[in-house]
Amino acid sequence: MTIVAKESSNPHSSPGTFREIPSVTDAVEHVSSVAAPTFSPSALIGLTQRVLACARGEIASGMPLTREVILQRIIDDLTAMERPRLAPLLNATGIIIHTNLGRAPVSAETAGAMTSAASSYVPLELDPKSNARGGRMNELSNLIQLLTGAEATLVVNNNAAAVLLTLSAIAFDKEVIVSRGEAVEIGGGFRIPDVMRQSGAVLVEVGATNRTYARDYQNAITARTAAILKVHQSNFRIEGFTAFAPIEELVEVGNAANIPVINDLGSGALLDVSQFGLASEPTIQQSIDTGVSIVTASGDKLFGGPQAGIICGEARFVREIERHPLARAVRADKTCLAGMAATLRHYLRDDAVERIPVWRMIAASETELRRRAEAIFSGLPRISESVKIVPSKATTGGGSLPGEEMQSWALSIGAVNGKPVHEVALALRKGQPRVFGRIHEDRLLLDLRTILPEDDQQLGEAIKAATAGH
Ligand SMILES: *Cc1c(COP(=O)(O)O)cnc(C)c1O
């Protein structure tokens, strides 16, 4: 919403002079009369002073500002600050786990569990039966054990924290063997060699970037070796002449030397994606089954829950990790734990594919996506030439299944009603709700795979609003 300042320029002044700058009192009074601000008087004064100071600087450097423009800036700043930035938006990018858009949206049940935990007291560390202290992880440990076979679980802030904490607790001042092809950057500044250094562990790289064999690990074992680390290649794929030792062989090497194998899975799926025609990605239970000592994974990638890091596996190692001082610094709060438990219950009830948004999106059939695109299209006014329905390719994104694409359908929008494509895209990003798509060959693509069916109508309305004439 734009509210235009009604006050006209001061007749005794001219643009670009300091006389154009209103007093704080005048400005606040004006803004209060036209914009019905919800901010407290002191916040409003603070915001006004900030805008006026900035205007003073601009006028000093020769900008032709007018009183009207300055007053409008205060109103614009106020309106922008009153609107929460992290409000729900429609992700039409076709990237399901979009890190910049907040990764996995959670199910309605999970969101409900998080809201009620947030707004009330919960028996977080008190056992209702005995009234004794402890048991913060009991519920999650139980659920994860049932689903994956892992003896014990610790949930922390995110997977980066899970890896850092695990290495700090198990390998401080000792050596960790990693394949050269896996000493990688996962994205957002998470580099295995840096995390390793931060944890105090010494990285021992083995093999070549494209090939690492079990014997490479075996030959690198010394008296100082604390662990073997296997990192899932979650955001890239090395193709061609490659070989990576299967995790089972690493477990054999580790067992023979009494050294734990840590498997950083990244994505942490509990369902096999290959049932939806995607390349197989190891699930947490498969990894535990191979006999690794510790698995680490994200809560908000294919797991489909809130931001979290899952550390699960052999109880003796999980206990050791739990006791490390860093564990307290990266621990998950009650909202996260309640959300993780609610998400896990979907897998236990076997309704994840119907209820968890990322799985609903992965499981949606191409026919269904096309039908929905057509239904939205038919609800649009006659802007026929500008909007088309086109096949598209969606991805899981966010550090899972690199290079894997899913067939999808999209609404493709070209220049319309005198608006070039980038203006339509901007109007959609600024709308309520905001809509993010992707530009491809000078068309804006709105991919249906990352839109849930219950949001189709909102998407249609948003397109109507953004494509309407000036
Ligand atoms: C995504 C990822 C991480 C980082 O997890 P966050 O939950 O983003 O902290 C670490 N390792 C792997 C292999 C990943 O894919």
The ligand as an ORCA input file, in Angstrom:
! r2SCAN-3c Opt
* xyz 0 1
  C      23.058    -29.319      4.127
  C      24.223    -30.081      4.596
  C      24.915    -29.704      5.747
  C      24.531    -28.483      6.547
  O      23.283    -28.691      7.155
  P      22.466    -27.463      7.769
  O      21.236    -28.105      8.329
  O      22.190    -26.525      6.651
  O      23.292    -26.835      8.810
  C      25.985    -30.461      6.134
  N      26.380    -31.552      5.420
  C      25.715    -31.949      4.316
  C      26.218    -33.152      3.576
  C      24.633    -31.222      3.849
  O      23.998    -31.604      2.743
*
